[in-house]
Amino acid sequence: MEAVLRPRSCHLVNDRPVMIVETADGGADCVVLDWASGSFVIDRTYFTRTIPGYGSDVDGVTSEQMDRLVAAHRIDILQRLAQRIADVTGEEGFPESVGLARGAPPFDGDRVEVLAGPGLLVIAPRLIARPSLDERFGAPDVAREPDGVLTLVYRVPGTGVPPMGRCAVLAVVPDDDPQGDIALLSLVRESA
C-alpha cells in the first residue's frame, strides 16, 4: 500500500499500531496493523480513536518508534504463522486455513504466491530483518548459492504435542547487507 510509506502521524491505540497516512490525492486515510497478516489495512473507525482523550488508550509515537514496534509485532506474527503452517494437515483451504486472505501479501509484501507443501512465498516483506529472526528462532542453517545469494533457513515446530510438523522459514538476504532487511521470505511445511 503506497500510502503507508507517507505517514502523517503514528499512534498506538490500545497498543495497536495505527497510522494516519497521506493518500495520492492529498487526503488522509487511517491504516491499522492486522494481527493475522502483519500488513497494514484500512480501518477508518480508528480515525476518532487517535484523538487524545476520546476514550481510547492512545499514544503518539515517531515514525522510527513505529517501525521498531511494527517490526517486533511482525516477528510475533511470523512465528504464529509458521506454527499454523506447521500444524496444517492438508492443502485444502490454504492459505485461508492459517488466517490469511488469498492473494493478500502478509507483512505488506509486494507479492505473495501459494506454494505446494503447503507454503507461502512473500516477495519483499517489510520490516523483517535478520537480527530479529536470529533472536527469535536461533542460529539458522546458511546456504550461499553459486550466484552469491545468501539463504537462511529457520525451522519452527508446530504447536501440537508431539508436533505434527514444522515450518521451514527461508529468508533471502541481500548480498550487500547480510544483516539487513529480508528481500524474500518463504514458509513451507515440513513433516516432523
C-alpha positions in Angstrom: 0.0 0.0 0.0 1.7 3.2 -1.2 0.0 5.4 1.3 1.7 3.5 4.2 5.0 4.9 3.1 3.9 8.5 3.8 2.5 8.6 7.4 1.2 12.0 8.7 1.0 10.7 12.2 1.7 7.4 14.1 -0.2 6.2 17.1 -0.6 3.2 19.4 -4.3 2.7 20.1 -4.6 0.1 22.9 -1.1 -1.0 21.8 -2.2 -1.5 18.2 -0.1 0.3 15.6 -2.2 2.9 13.7 -1.1 5.4 11.1 -2.9 8.4 9.6 -1.4 8.4 6.1 -1.5 10.7 3.1 -3.4 9.5 0.1 -2.4 10.1 -3.5 -5.0 12.9 -3.9 -3.7 14.7 -0.8 -6.3 13.5 1.5 -5.9 11.2 4.5 -6.7 7.6 5.4 -6.3 5.5 8.5 -4.5 2.2 8.5 -4.0 -0.3 11.3 -1.7 -3.3 11.7 -3.7 -6.6 11.0 -2.7 -9.1 13.7 -3.1 -12.1 11.4 -1.1 -10.9 8.3 1.2 -8.3 9.7 0.1 -5.9 7.0 -1.5 -2.5 7.4 -5.1 -2.4 6.4 -7.5 0.5 6.0 -9.8 0.9 9.1 -11.4 4.3 9.2 -13.1 3.5 12.6 -9.7 4.3 14.1 -9.7 7.9 12.9 -11.5 9.1 16.0 -9.6 6.7 18.3 -6.4 8.6 17.6 -7.7 11.7 19.2 -6.2 12.0 22.7 -8.9 12.0 25.4 -11.5 10.4 23.1 -11.7 7.3 25.4 -9.1 5.0 23.9 -5.7 4.4 25.3 -3.8 6.4 22.6 -0.1 7.3 22.4 1.6 9.3 19.7 4.9 7.8 18.5 7.5 8.8 16.0 8.0 7.1 12.6 11.2 5.5 13.9 9.4 4.2 17.1 6.6 2.9 14.9 9.0 1.0 12.6 10.6 -0.7 15.7 7.2 -1.6 17.2 5.8 -2.9 13.9 9.0 -5.0 13.3 8.6 -6.6 16.8 4.9 -7.3 16.2 5.7 -8.8 12.8 8.2 -11.3 14.3 5.5 -12.4 16.7 3.0 -12.7 13.7 5.6 -14.6 11.7 6.2 -17.1 14.5 2.4 -17.7 14.8 2.0 -18.0 11.1 4.9 -20.5 10.8 3.4 -22.5 13.7 0.0 -22.6 12.0 1.6 -23.7 8.7 3.4 -26.5 10.6 0.1 -27.6 12.1 -1.8 -27.7 8.8 -2.8 -31.2 7.8 -3.6 -30.6 4.1 -3.6 -28.0 1.4 -7.4 -27.7 1.2 -8.4 -24.2 2.0 -4.8 -22.9 2.3 -3.9 -20.1 2.9 -7.2 -19.2 4.5 -6.8 -22.1 6.9 -3.9 -20.3 8.5 -5.7 -16.9 8.8 -4.6 -15.3 5.5 -6.6 -13.9 2.6 -5.8 -15.4 -0.7 -3.7 -13.0 -2.8 -3.1 -10.6 0.1 0.7 -10.5 0.8 1.5 -10.7 4.5 3.9 -8.2 6.0 3.0 -5.6 3.4 4.9 -7.5 0.8 4.9 -6.7 -2.8 3.5 -10.1 -3.9 2.6 -13.5 -2.4 2.5 -16.9 -4.1 0.9 -20.0 -2.6 3.3 -23.0 -2.8 2.7 -26.7 -2.6 3.6 -28.2 0.7 1.6 -26.1 1.7 3.6 -22.9 1.9 3.9 -19.2 1.0 6.4 -17.1 -0.9 6.4 -13.4 0.1 8.2 -11.0 -2.1 9.8 -8.0 -0.4 8.3 -8.2 3.1 8.5 -5.0 5.0 10.4 -4.5 8.3 11.7 -8.0 8.9 15.4 -8.0 9.5 17.9 -10.8 10.0 18.9 -9.9 13.6 15.2 -10.2 14.7 14.9 -13.6 13.0 18.1 -14.8 14.7 17.0 -13.6 18.1 13.6 -15.2 17.8 14.4 -18.5 16.1 18.1 -19.1 16.9 21.0 -19.5 14.5 19.9 -20.5 11.0 21.3 -23.0 8.6 23.0 -20.9 6.0 23.3 -21.6 2.3 25.1 -19.5 -0.2 24.1 -20.0 -3.8 26.7 -20.0 -6.6 25.4 -16.6 -7.6 26.2 -15.3 -4.1 22.6 -15.2 -2.8 22.5 -15.9 0.9 19.6 -18.0 2.2 18.9 -18.5 5.9 16.8 -21.5 7.0 15.0 -21.4 10.4 12.9 -24.3 11.5 9.8 -23.6 13.6 7.9 -26.5 15.2 4.2 -26.7 15.3 2.2 -26.3 18.5 0.9 -29.9 18.7 2.2 -32.4 21.3 4.0 -34.1 19.7 4.3 -31.5 16.8 2.6 -32.7 13.6 5.2 -30.9 11.5 7.4 -27.9 11.3 7.7 -24.9 9.1 10.9 -24.0 7.3 11.2 -20.3 7.2 13.6 -19.4 4.4 14.9 -15.9 4.3 16.9 -14.5 1.4 19.1 -11.6 2.4 20.8 -9.1 0.0 24.5 -9.7 -0.7 25.4 -6.1 0.2 23.7 -6.2 3.6 23.6 -9.7 5.1 22.3 -8.3 8.4 19.7 -6.1 6.8 16.1 -6.4 5.7 14.9 -9.7 4.2 14.3 -9.5 0.4 12.3 -12.7 0.1 10.6 -14.9 2.7 9.3 -18.4 2.1 7.4 -20.5 4.6 7.0 -24.2 3.8 5.5 -27.0 5.9 7.8 -30.0 6.6 6.9 -33.3 8.2 8.1 -33.7 11.8 
